[in-house]
Amino acid sequence: MPLQRSKICRAFSDCTTAPRKGMVSGCFPLDPFYKERPEAKALKDAKAKGKTGKPQR
């Protein structure tokens, strides 16, 4: 069986960042189930704030 590259984690770190922010762990960038969850936008917003806590432009 050939290697299925889409099944390998690409280490976006969303699956570990989300729990640190009090959200469910999941592959938000690649898994349609997690992409559609409300936490997906909250996680994106939290990551956009970066380390300073201020929104990035």
Residue pairs with C-beta under 8 A, 6 or more apart in sequence:
6 30
9 15
9 27
10 29
10 30
12 27
12 28
12 29
12 30
14 26
14 27
14 28
14 29
14 43
14 47
15 25
15 26
15 27
15 28
16 25
17 43
17 46
17 47
18 24
18 25
18 26
18 28
18 39
18 43
19 25
21 42
21 43
21 46
23 39
23 42
23 43
24 34
24 37
24 39
26 33
26 34
26 37
26 39
27 34
28 34
28 35
28 37
28 39
28 40
28 43
28 44
29 35
34 40
48 55
48 56
49 55
49 56
50 56
